[in-house]
Amino acid sequence: MQGILIGFISFVIIGIFHPIVTKGEYYFSKKIWPLFLVAGILFLIAAYYFQDNVFLSAILGITGFSWLWSIHEIIEQEERVKKGWFPKRPERKKE
């Protein structure tokens, strides 16, 4: 049963990161990526320290790698905005 629950929570975590990436790029540009890096590292460290609890460690690890993968996605999001697939923040200066 834990495997099914971990799978479901993974699905939810990945779904949550889509708006985090789009809103992060919209409000802060791709310059927010260091925050994603720090969060990812912290979650992975926490996963290491909670390795006695496999369920919690798995969720923390999945969340940590989702933060790290989002660094790539936030850079790609900038390209999606340039293509017109997502709205550009009007008051942002040209970069």
C-alpha positions in Angstrom: 0.0 0.0 0.0 2.9 2.4 0.7 4.1 2.1 -2.9 0.7 3.2 -4.2 0.6 6.1 -1.8 4.1 7.2 -2.7 3.2 7.0 -6.4 0.1 9.1 -5.7 2.0 11.7 -3.7 4.7 11.8 -6.4 2.0 12.6 -8.9 0.6 15.4 -6.6 4.1 16.9 -6.0 4.8 17.0 -9.7 1.5 18.7 -10.3 2.2 21.3 -7.7 5.5 22.2 -9.3 3.9 23.2 -12.6 2.4 26.4 -11.1 5.5 27.0 -8.9 7.6 27.1 -12.1 5.2 29.3 -14.1 4.5 31.7 -11.3 8.2 31.8 -10.3 9.3 32.7 -13.8 6.5 35.2 -14.2 7.2 37.1 -11.0 11.0 36.7 -10.6 12.3 35.5 -14.0 14.7 32.6 -14.3 16.9 34.3 -11.7 15.0 32.5 -9.0 16.8 29.2 -9.9 19.3 29.4 -6.9 16.3 29.2 -4.5 15.2 26.1 -6.3 18.8 24.7 -5.9 18.9 25.4 -2.2 15.4 23.9 -1.6 16.3 20.8 -3.6 19.5 20.3 -1.6 17.8 20.8 1.7 15.0 18.3 0.9 17.6 15.8 -0.2 19.6 16.3 3.0 16.4 15.8 5.0 15.6 12.6 3.0 19.1 11.3 4.0 18.5 12.0 7.7 15.0 10.5 7.7 16.2 7.3 6.0 14.9 5.2 8.9 11.4 6.1 7.8 11.3 4.9 4.2 8.0 6.5 3.4 9.0 10.0 4.6 12.5 9.7 3.1 10.9 8.8 -0.3 8.6 11.8 -0.2 11.4 14.2 0.8 13.6 12.7 -1.9 11.0 13.1 -4.6 10.3 16.6 -3.5 14.0 17.4 -3.5 14.5 16.1 -7.0 11.4 17.9 -8.2 13.0 21.2 -7.0 16.2 20.4 -8.8 14.3 19.4 -12.0 12.4 22.6 -11.8 15.7 24.5 -12.4 15.7 23.1 -15.9 11.9 23.8 -16.3 12.2 27.4 -15.2 14.9 28.0 -17.9 12.6 26.3 -20.4 9.7 28.4 -19.2 11.5 31.5 -20.2 11.7 30.1 -23.7 8.0 29.2 -23.6 7.2 32.8 -22.7 9.3 34.1 -25.6 7.4 31.9 -27.9 4.1 33.3 -26.6 2.9 30.1 -25.0 2.7 31.8 -21.6 2.1 35.4 -20.6 5.0 37.8 -20.1 4.9 40.0 -17.1 4.3 43.5 -18.6 6.5 45.6 -16.2 9.5 43.4 -16.6 12.4 45.1 -18.1 13.9 43.6 -21.2 16.6 41.1 -20.3 
